[in-house]
């Protein structure tokens, strides 16, 4: 019995639980392109807190994201509503008060280790953009993570967990290495695609690569989870 082919080149999807465009991209990946959702490696992108920013600088890295203007913010309100309606989704705009994005993004590594990374992203993004919940509140994240079978206590303490913060620092360094300046951001080999409107082109490229790849024999394990995070 043969398993689906795996590409020889790395393919990655950078997501951000804060971004409505990232929410729409992960929705489309899971609902419209589940084969590609399984094939890509999911990697988090978030705005670091002061501690993480200092540690990133010490490691020789920097954060490439530039805050948006007021005009762009108002445009996004209209644009996201249109895009969501096209998908049959309703947006409930959250209110962020003193956000600390580590609370939502660091537990992703726990979810990824447990094999429910994609489910975690979908649950947290849905809570933020469809229910208007505060995903910077550890209690909210703890509730969502517990629903996926994760250890609630570890999730609640994620922002203070040295091991998770180390993983987070490595993830932030990877952003600069890959030249990721916004989300959603897709990479296959040397090719990069930015924005939810570029997702169909990325999907076509991934599928053509998968089709050309040699099939993997059942029972063979190269030690990689195939982007199940």
N, C-alpha and C positions, 0 to 999 in steps of 0.2 A: 504493500500500500504506500502511495506517495503523498507527501504533505505539500501544501502550497509553496511555491518558490520563494526564496528570500533574495533580496537584492544584494549585490556585491558592494554597492556604495551606501554610505550612511544617509538615512533620511530622518529628518527631525521636524517636529512641530513645537514651536515656542508659544506657550499660552500664558495668559495673565488673568487671574480670577477677578481683577478689578475691571477689566475692559469689556464693554458690551460687544465689541467686534470679535474679541476672542471667544466670548460666549456663543455668538452666532456661528463662528467657525467650528467650534467643537460640536455644536448641535448638528451642523451639516455633515461633519465627518462621521459622527455616530449614526445619524439617520439616513444619509444619502450615500455615504461612501464607507460602509463598515469594513470592507476589505482593506482600504487604505488606513483607516483608523487603527486597525490591528497591526499593520506593517510599520507604521512610523514610531519613532521614539518620542515620547511626550516629555517636554522639558519646561520647567516653570520660569517665568519672568516676573519680577516684582520690584517695586521701588523700595530700596533698603532703608532700614531705620539708621539712626546715627551710629550705633555700634557697628552694624554691618558695613556701613559706608567707610568707617575708619579702618576696619579689618580688610576691606577690599583695597583701600589705598596702600596699606602696609604690604599686601601681597602683590602690589604693582599693577592693580587693575583700576578701572574707572567705570562709572555707570553712564551709558550713552544716551539714555532717554532725556528729552527736553520737555518740560511742562508745557501744556497747550495754552493758547491765548483764550480770552473770554469769548471772542468771536467764533473760534473753532469749537468751543464747548457748546455754544448755542446751535451751531450747525449739526453737531453730533446728536443732540437731542432729537432733531427732526429726522436725520438720516437713519438713526437706529430704529425709530418708530416705524419708518417706511419698510426697512429691511425685515423687522420682526413681523410686521403685518403680512408681508409676502410669504412668510413661513407659517402663518397661522398662530403666531405667538403674541402674547400681550406683555408689555414691559411695565414693571412696577419700579419706578426710579428710587434707588436707595439714597439715603442721606449719610454722608461720611463725616463723622466728627472725630478729629484727631486720629486718623486711621493708622494702624500699625499692621502692615501687610504680612509680616512674618507669621502672625497668628493663623492666617488662612493658608499660606503657601508652604511653610515648613512641614505641616502634617502630611502634605502630599507625598513626601519621601516615605513616611510610614505606610501610606496607602499603596504606594508603588511596590514596596517590599512585600506587602500582603496580597499583591495581585489584583487590587481594586483601584488602581490609579485613575483609570479613565472614569470609573464610576464616581470616584471622589470629585474629580473635576466637574462632572455633570451635575452632581448633587449641590456642590457649593455655588457653581455658576447659576444654577436654577434658583437657588435660595436667594441669591443677590438680585438677579435681574427679573425674576418672575414673581418673587414674593417680597422684594424690597428689604430683605433681612440684612443685619449688620454682620458681615463675615469677618470683621476685625474683633468681634466679641468672642473670646475663647469658648464661652458657654454655647454659643450657636454652633461653632465648629465642632465642639465636643459632641453635641447632639447629632449632627449630621454624620460625623465619623463613626459614632457608636452604632448608627443605623446600618453601617457597612461592615460591622463586626470588628472595628478597630478598638484598641485600648483607650478608653475615654481619658483616663488619668494621664497617659503619655501625650495625648493630643492637647489636653489643657495646659500641659507644661512645655509644649513644643518650643515656644519662643525663648525659653531659658535652658533648653537642652543643648549641651555643648556639642554632642555628636551631630544633631540635626543642624545646628548653626554652622558647623564645619561643612556639612553637605551643602547648605545654603550658600556658603562662601564660594565653594567650587562651582556651583550652578551660576552664580553671578559672574565669576571669571569666565565661564564658558560663553556668556552673552557677548562679552567683548571679543573673545577669540573668534566667534562666528559672525561678528559684526551685526548683532541684533539691536536695532534701534527703535523697534516698535512691535506691536502684536496685532493680529496673529502673524507669525513669521514662519515660513516653511523653507526647508533646505533639503535638496537632494544632490549629493556630490558637491559640485562647485556652483550649482544654480540656486538662486534665492528668489523667493516669492513673498511679497509683503501685502497683507490686506486680505480680507475675506473675499473680495472680488477676484483675487488671484488663485483661490482654492481650486476651481475647476481645472486650470492649467497645471497646477501642481499634481492634482489627482491623475490627469492624463499622463504626465511624465512618470509618476510612480508606477502606474499600471503598465506602461510600456516597458519599464525596467523590470518589473516582476515577471512579465511575460517572457522577456529575454533571458531571465536568470535560469540557471540549472535548478531543477527540482531537488528538494531535500528528501532523502530517504527516511521513512518513518523509523523512529528509534534513535536516529542520530541527533545529538544535542551538542551544539557548539558553545554552550554556556551563555547564550544570549536569549533574553525573554521575548525577542521579537517586538519590542516596543509596547508591551502590554501595559506599561505605566500610563 
